[in-house]
Amino acid sequence: MPSVYDLTREELGERLTSWGEPAFRAKQLWRQLWKRAATYEEMADIPGALRERLATELPSGVEVLTERTADRGATRKALLKLGGQHVVEAVLMGYADRVTVCISSQAGCAMGCTFCATGQMGLRNNLTAGEIAAQAVWARREAARLPATMPQRLTNIVFMGMGEPFANQRHVFASLERLTDPEAFGLGARHITVSTVGIVPGIERMAERAPQVGLAVSFHAASDELRDQLVPPNTRYPLAQLERAMAEWRARTRRRPSIEWALIDRVNDTVEQAELLAPISRRLGAHINLIPLNPTPGYPVLGSPPSRIRRFVATLEGLGANVTVRDTRGRSIDAACGQLALSATT
């Protein structure tokens, strides 16, 4: 059964017209679904009988199975059942100046990065465009429940949850169109970032399809020998090819890419790796986001200790790289980077 979020506005109008509803009803319902992120129960201006029919024949497709909080309520992780069958995790993070949701593009992931819990579980399903976008709708609704010291409205979306976005390109690009459409979800493209392990055709296509959407690339190693081990798609899209694609993306979009790097103790936190990474980041004009590796059951190696992180940062900065150590959020509820793996079951 299709989710209402998979329908275009025209398709929704056609469905309502076939039910004998007046023409204005589609506009009314569309705004409630996307702008207000309202559930059918919350739509007071929609007749009760119609709401019941919608819930039966055009469900929202978003069921919250469990929800956990951390960081004094600033981080909220939900286990969501989408379309009645696909189960994924999404994480909402509130800060003093912004509210960001980390959404999933697939249930599981086939990329095989062994230090990532999602990679350890393998691929289960691709999500539809509506199922991807519906996670942002959930987050828009949930943001109002964040502590009062935060904006309490969704300001940013990152495709950094479960799955490789460019392994589900058709639905990811369709969801971006819906999320940035002023008549639908209406979030500015510059407030959205897509993260990839380096699927070159996807980077090339994004420069054409969504040039204002941000790009983050999970490097984790700056030599092909090590990256082949940590990020298996590197064997198909090695670093030189990846760097060329990122450089072309930057030239076409005039935006700065981000390089994501999970620091693994005595694996990729060496001075040698920093010395290889720095010139790549300088050539690309990229910003490096360092993320201390978060623990996962299937990968026994630990994240880098503070002393090694400081040395890695100092080496990068000494070579002229722009670098930040990212604040770890949600680790206590397995909501941090690399930890999403359906920690509850249906």
Secondary structure, DSSP 8 states (H G I E B T S, - for coil): ---GGGS-HHHHHHHHHHTT--THHHHHHHHHHHTS---GGG-TTS-HHHHHHHHHHS---EEEEEEEEEGGGTEEEEEEEETTTEEEEEEEEE-SS-EEEE--SEEE-SS--TTSHHHHH-EEEE--HHHHHHHHHHHHHHGGGS-TTS--S--EEEE-SSS-GGGSHHHHHHHHHHHH-TTTT---GGGEEEEES--HHHHHHHHHH-TTSEEEEE---SSHHHHHHH-GGGGTS-HHHHHHHHHHHHHHH----EEEEEEBTTTT-SHHHHHHHHHHHHHHT-EEEEEE---BTTB---B--HHHHHHHHHHHHHTT-EEEE----SGGGT-STT--S-SS--
